[in-house]
Amino acid sequence: QLDLLWTRKQNVMYNLFDWPTQKHSKLIILAIANTMDLPERIMMNRVASRLVCPSSYVFMLGNEEYRLNTVCCQRKCHTCCDVYFQVAALSGDARRCLDICRRATEICEFASQKNTSGIVRMAHITEAIDEMFSSPYINAIRGASLHEQIFLKAILAEFRRAGVEEATVQQVYHQHVALCRIEGMQSPTVSEIMAVCSRLGACRLLLVESSNKYLHMRVRLNISQDDVMYALKDE
């Protein structure tokens, strides 16, 4: 996932795309990204020049719930019991949806040993979802202070705006202030935001770049965006 390999100097992406250009190389690089114009948007010229044949294919979004249900129905023949899934898309991540289905099937199989129905029902799906989204990180988010939760929401907003899953503290701060205005709250000071960022980094919810220029420090989520949204959905 190319979005996650972006760094300020872009050395990782440069080396990655440089390998196939080496003499006698038999390596082919296939990369995916959430941003359709990612090469034009963020790649330096020296990195873009490594794309000898930059062909791309755009996957249309369509109806996420329909597509994920189709995938799940195609996969069900590989499970041990005859299952019928009534799965709604929690997110656009098909892997997460399939993980939930797999765990729900295991729960159903265990229950079927007690002479119950071998059909995966919403109760099994709900139990699988609760298991998957009950990590210490999610509990930490739910127990975080109000401004810590808003800061995480601001990160998600900035990621959606930029199309890259990394941002500076300053960029997140602007989003944080905007969210506070929407909620009619007093905006925190820069020093207060830095303290919030530091606490989230100490909890390992964020990965924070070390820098003397505090507002220009880059931050990443140390957990998936889906987990953050799930933890904050009732907030």
C-alpha positions as CSV (number, residue, x, y, z in Angstrom):
1,Q,0.0,0.0,0.0
2,L,2.0,2.9,-1.4
3,D,0.3,5.6,0.8
4,L,2.0,4.0,3.9
5,L,5.5,4.0,2.4
6,W,5.6,7.8,2.0
7,T,8.4,9.6,3.8
8,R,9.7,13.1,3.6
9,K,12.8,12.1,1.5
10,Q,10.9,9.4,-0.3
11,N,13.9,7.1,-0.1
12,V,11.8,4.0,0.5
13,M,9.7,4.5,-2.6
14,Y,12.7,5.4,-4.7
15,N,14.6,2.2,-3.8
16,L,11.4,0.2,-4.3
17,F,10.8,1.4,-7.8
18,D,14.5,1.4,-8.6
19,W,15.0,-2.4,-8.1
20,P,13.1,-3.4,-11.3
21,T,15.3,-1.0,-13.4
22,Q,18.5,-2.8,-12.4
23,K,20.3,-4.9,-15.0
24,H,19.0,-8.5,-15.2
25,S,16.3,-7.7,-12.7
26,K,13.3,-10.0,-12.8
27,L,11.3,-8.0,-10.3
28,I,7.9,-6.5,-11.1
29,I,6.3,-4.0,-8.6
30,L,2.6,-3.8,-8.3
31,A,1.5,-1.0,-5.8
32,I,-2.0,0.1,-4.6
33,A,-3.0,3.4,-3.2
34,N,-6.1,5.1,-2.0
35,T,-5.2,8.2,-4.0
36,M,-5.7,7.9,-7.7
37,D,-3.2,10.7,-8.6
38,L,-0.7,9.8,-6.0
39,P,2.4,9.9,-8.3
40,E,1.5,13.4,-9.5
41,R,0.5,14.6,-6.1
42,I,3.4,13.5,-3.8
43,M,6.2,11.8,-5.8
44,M,9.4,13.7,-6.3
45,N,10.7,13.8,-9.9
46,R,13.5,11.4,-9.1
47,V,11.0,8.9,-7.8
48,A,8.5,9.3,-10.6
49,S,11.4,8.8,-13.1
50,R,11.7,5.3,-11.7
51,L,8.3,4.4,-13.0
52,V,9.4,3.1,-16.4
53,C,5.9,1.9,-17.3
54,P,3.5,3.7,-14.9
55,S,0.3,1.9,-15.9
56,S,-2.6,2.1,-13.5
57,Y,-6.0,0.6,-13.0
58,V,-8.8,2.3,-11.1
59,F,-11.1,0.1,-9.0
60,M,-14.5,1.7,-9.0
61,L,-16.1,1.9,-5.5
62,G,-19.7,0.9,-6.6
63,N,-21.9,-0.4,-3.8
64,E,-19.5,-1.5,-1.0
65,E,-22.1,-3.5,0.9
66,Y,-23.2,-5.4,-2.2
67,R,-19.6,-6.2,-3.3
68,L,-18.5,-7.3,0.2
69,N,-21.5,-9.5,0.6
70,T,-20.8,-11.0,-2.8
71,V,-17.2,-11.8,-1.8
72,C,-18.4,-13.4,1.5
73,C,-20.9,-15.6,-0.3
74,Q,-18.2,-16.7,-2.7
75,R,-15.9,-17.6,0.3
76,K,-18.5,-19.4,2.3
77,C,-18.0,-22.7,0.3
78,H,-14.6,-22.9,1.9
79,T,-16.0,-23.1,5.5
80,C,-16.8,-26.3,7.3
81,C,-20.4,-25.6,7.9
82,D,-23.2,-24.6,5.6
83,V,-23.4,-20.9,6.3
84,Y,-25.4,-17.9,5.3
85,F,-24.0,-14.5,5.9
86,Q,-26.0,-11.4,6.6
87,V,-23.0,-9.0,6.6
88,A,-23.1,-5.3,6.3
89,A,-20.0,-3.4,5.4
90,L,-18.4,-1.9,8.5
91,S,-15.8,-0.4,6.2
92,G,-14.4,-0.6,2.7
93,D,-11.8,-3.1,3.9
94,A,-12.7,-6.5,2.4
95,R,-10.1,-8.2,4.5
96,R,-11.6,-7.0,7.7
97,C,-15.1,-8.1,6.6
98,L,-13.7,-11.6,5.7
99,D,-11.9,-11.8,9.1
100,I,-15.2,-11.1,10.8
101,C,-17.0,-13.8,8.7
102,R,-14.2,-16.3,9.4
103,R,-14.4,-15.7,13.2
104,A,-18.2,-15.8,13.1
105,T,-18.0,-19.2,11.3
106,E,-15.7,-20.6,14.0
107,I,-18.1,-19.4,16.7
108,C,-21.0,-21.0,14.8
109,E,-19.1,-24.3,14.4
110,F,-18.4,-24.4,18.1
111,A,-22.0,-23.8,18.9
112,S,-23.2,-26.4,16.4
113,Q,-21.3,-29.0,18.4
114,K,-24.0,-28.4,21.0
115,N,-26.7,-29.5,18.6
116,T,-27.7,-25.9,17.6
117,S,-28.2,-24.7,14.1
118,G,-25.2,-24.6,11.8
119,I,-26.2,-21.3,10.2
120,V,-24.2,-18.2,10.9
121,R,-26.6,-15.6,12.2
122,M,-26.3,-12.0,13.3
123,A,-25.6,-13.1,16.9
124,H,-22.5,-14.8,15.7
125,I,-21.4,-11.8,13.6
126,T,-22.0,-9.5,16.5
127,E,-19.9,-11.7,18.8
128,A,-17.1,-11.8,16.2
129,I,-17.2,-8.0,15.8
130,D,-17.1,-7.4,19.6
131,E,-14.0,-9.7,19.8
132,M,-12.2,-8.0,17.0
133,F,-12.9,-4.5,18.2
134,S,-12.1,-5.0,21.9
135,S,-8.4,-4.5,21.8
136,P,-6.5,-2.5,24.5
137,Y,-6.0,0.2,21.9
138,I,-9.7,0.6,21.4
139,N,-10.3,0.7,25.1
140,A,-7.5,3.3,25.4
141,I,-9.3,5.5,22.9
142,R,-12.6,5.2,24.7
143,G,-10.9,6.1,27.9
144,A,-9.1,9.1,26.4
145,S,-9.9,12.7,27.3
146,L,-12.3,14.7,25.1
147,H,-9.5,16.6,23.3
148,E,-7.5,13.4,22.7
149,Q,-10.5,11.9,21.0
150,I,-11.0,15.1,19.0
151,F,-7.4,15.0,18.0
152,L,-7.8,11.5,16.6
153,K,-10.9,12.7,14.7
154,A,-8.8,15.6,13.4
155,I,-6.2,13.1,12.2
156,L,-8.8,11.1,10.3
157,A,-10.2,14.3,8.7
158,E,-6.7,15.4,7.6
159,F,-5.9,12.0,6.1
160,R,-9.2,12.1,4.1
161,R,-8.3,15.7,3.0
162,A,-4.8,14.9,1.9
163,G,-5.2,11.4,0.7
164,V,-2.0,10.4,2.5
165,E,-2.0,8.6,5.9
166,E,0.6,10.9,7.5
167,A,0.3,14.5,8.5
168,T,2.1,17.2,10.4
169,V,0.9,18.3,13.9
170,Q,0.2,21.7,12.4
171,Q,-2.2,20.2,9.8
172,V,-4.0,18.2,12.4
173,Y,-4.2,21.2,14.7
174,H,-6.1,23.2,12.0
175,Q,-8.6,20.3,11.7
176,H,-8.8,20.1,15.5
177,V,-9.7,23.8,15.8
178,A,-12.3,23.4,13.0
179,L,-13.9,20.5,14.9
180,C,-14.0,22.5,18.1
181,R,-15.7,25.4,16.3
182,I,-18.4,23.0,15.0
183,E,-19.0,21.6,18.5
184,G,-19.0,25.2,20.0
185,M,-16.0,24.4,22.1
186,Q,-13.0,26.5,23.1
187,S,-10.0,25.6,20.9
188,P,-6.9,24.4,22.8
189,T,-3.6,26.3,22.6
190,V,-0.6,25.0,20.7
191,S,1.1,23.9,23.9
192,E,-2.1,22.0,24.9
193,I,-2.2,20.3,21.5
194,M,1.4,19.2,21.8
195,A,0.6,17.7,25.2
196,V,-2.3,15.8,23.7
197,C,-0.1,14.5,20.9
198,S,2.6,13.5,23.4
199,R,0.1,11.5,25.5
200,L,-1.3,9.7,22.5
201,G,2.2,8.9,21.4
202,A,3.1,7.6,24.9
203,C,0.0,5.3,24.6
204,R,1.3,4.1,21.2
205,L,-1.9,5.2,19.6
206,L,0.2,7.5,17.4
207,L,3.7,7.2,15.9
208,V,5.2,10.7,16.3
209,E,8.3,11.8,14.5
210,S,11.1,13.2,16.7
211,S,11.8,16.8,15.7
212,N,12.8,20.2,17.3
213,K,10.2,21.9,15.2
214,Y,7.2,20.7,17.1
215,L,4.4,21.8,14.8
216,H,6.2,20.2,11.8
217,M,6.5,16.8,13.5
218,R,4.8,14.1,11.4
219,V,2.3,11.8,12.9
220,R,0.8,8.5,11.9
221,L,-1.8,6.3,13.4
222,N,-0.4,3.1,15.0
223,I,-3.8,1.4,14.6
224,S,-6.1,1.2,11.7
225,Q,-8.5,4.0,10.8
226,D,-11.4,1.5,11.1
227,D,-10.4,0.8,14.7
228,V,-10.4,4.5,15.5
229,M,-13.8,5.1,13.9
230,Y,-15.2,2.1,15.7
231,A,-13.9,3.3,19.1
232,L,-15.3,6.8,18.5
233,K,-18.6,5.9,16.9
234,D,-20.6,6.5,20.1
235,E,-18.7,9.6,21.1
